[in-house]
Amino acid sequence: MTAYERYLTRLQELQGELLAEGPAIQQAAGILAECMGTGGLVHVFGSGHSHMMAEEVFYRAGSLMAFNALLDINLTSFGTLRAGEVERTEGYAKIILNSFRVAAGEVVIVVSNSGINPVPIDLAIEAKKLGATTIAMTSAAAYANATSRHSSGRKLAEVCDLTIDSHVPEGDAILEFEGLSSKVAASSTALGATLLNMLIAETVQVMLDRGYRVPALVSMNVPGGDEHNRALIDEYAPRLRMLRG
């Protein structure tokens, strides 16, 4: 078997494990459906490479306009500060939340594979103070022996209202090679995106079952796409900082 075949086989195995999160996904979908269906936003945050999970659901074909990305460039590889050091800085999450509009009754999804760094933990704590429901996407089992870097000693799963296990293996990479001590080929982006789209699918089903309008975005490259999306942009953009221009 080639290396790329081994990687895909292992990744598919891990994606199959996500079916075990069915009950948590259904519970989360009910929360998201009620929030979006009654006019609220669902905010998604991730730092480091996990910031791509916020981008995965924000203003893109196949997603919902009611998703808001809590993005901070200094928590990515493109910022002017060292993202790893910023992620370990307590108090920084308040600055992020002060830059966005998170209202009581809305939902904040916090993505962190390890769930041990201060910024994701702080963001969940501060979002709850604002009256938001918090959902963690984290790999609890893989990092069960890791020590929290937050002063409270708690991990992300311990401060959120609901946790969905991403099943990302410890260390993220999943492929071993003879003669190489380190694993390569990461899994967290693929698993996180899969899990979020599973959640979108279930949320849409719940919204339809409850009679809510579904603010689904379509590709701007299909006939009528621009017109379809423009109505949603006009409605939601005033509350979406990344689209206010």
Buried (B, 14 or more C-beta within 10 A) or exposed (E): EEEEEBBBEBBEEBBEEBEEBEEBBBBBBBBBBBBBBEBBBBBBBBBBBBBBBBBBBBBEEEBBBBBBBBBBEBBBEEEEEEBEEBBBBBEBBBEBBEEBBBBEBBBBBBBBBBBBBBBBBBBBBBBBEBEBBBBBBBBBEBBEEEEBBBEEEBBBBBBBBBBBBBBBBBBBBBBEEEEEEEBEBBBBBBBBBBBBBBBBEBBBBBBEEEEBEBBBBBEBEEEEBEEBBEEBBEEBBEBBBBBEE
